[in-house]
Amino acid sequence: MFTVLTSESLIVLKMISVSESHTKKARPGQMIGGGPCYVLLSLGQIELVQEIREIVAAAADKDAG
């Protein structure tokens, strides 16, 4: 499953914490489990998306800069 994120979604991704049921210490875009799955917040729902490292990295770079 892939989700197309707008720049607005990426802002939400950075600002809102990840589902408590996964891990209370997780951050948006952080790798969880043993695979390349990221927890992304899109349209109010938590979704697992694979192979989207570039978008997550871009969001992190914007946040850091």
C-alpha positions as CSV (number, residue, x, y, z in Angstrom):
1,M,0.0,0.0,0.0
2,F,1.3,3.4,-0.9
3,T,0.1,6.8,0.1
4,V,0.7,10.0,-1.8
5,L,1.5,12.7,0.7
6,T,1.1,16.4,0.1
7,S,3.4,19.0,1.8
8,E,0.5,19.7,4.2
9,S,0.4,16.0,5.1
10,L,4.2,16.1,5.8
11,I,3.7,19.0,8.2
12,V,1.1,16.9,10.1
13,L,3.4,13.9,10.0
14,K,6.0,15.9,11.8
15,M,3.8,17.5,14.4
16,I,1.5,14.7,15.6
17,S,2.8,11.7,17.5
18,V,2.5,8.1,16.5
19,S,-0.2,5.8,17.7
20,E,0.3,4.8,21.3
21,S,-0.6,1.2,20.6
22,H,2.6,0.8,18.5
23,T,5.1,2.4,20.8
24,K,4.8,5.4,23.1
25,K,8.4,6.5,22.2
26,A,8.0,6.3,18.4
27,R,8.3,9.5,16.3
28,P,6.6,10.1,13.0
29,G,8.7,8.6,10.2
30,Q,10.6,6.4,12.5
31,M,11.3,2.8,11.4
32,I,9.4,0.2,13.4
33,G,9.7,-3.6,13.5
34,G,12.3,-5.4,11.4
35,G,11.3,-4.1,7.9
36,P,11.4,-0.8,6.0
37,C,8.0,0.3,7.2
38,Y,7.3,3.8,8.4
39,V,4.5,5.0,10.5
40,L,2.9,7.9,8.6
41,L,0.0,10.0,9.6
42,S,-2.3,10.8,6.7
43,L,-5.9,12.1,6.8
44,G,-6.1,11.2,10.5
45,Q,-5.2,7.6,10.0
46,I,-2.0,5.7,10.9
47,E,-0.7,3.7,7.8
48,L,2.3,1.5,7.2
49,V,4.0,2.5,4.0
50,Q,7.1,0.8,2.5
51,E,9.8,2.3,0.4
52,I,9.0,5.9,1.1
53,R,12.2,6.8,2.8
54,E,12.9,9.7,0.5
55,I,9.7,11.5,1.5
56,V,10.3,10.9,5.2
57,A,13.9,12.1,4.9
58,A,12.8,15.2,3.1
59,A,10.3,16.0,5.9
60,A,13.1,15.5,8.4
61,D,15.4,17.8,6.5
62,K,12.8,20.5,6.4
63,D,12.2,20.1,10.1
64,A,15.9,20.3,10.9
65,G,16.5,23.2,8.6
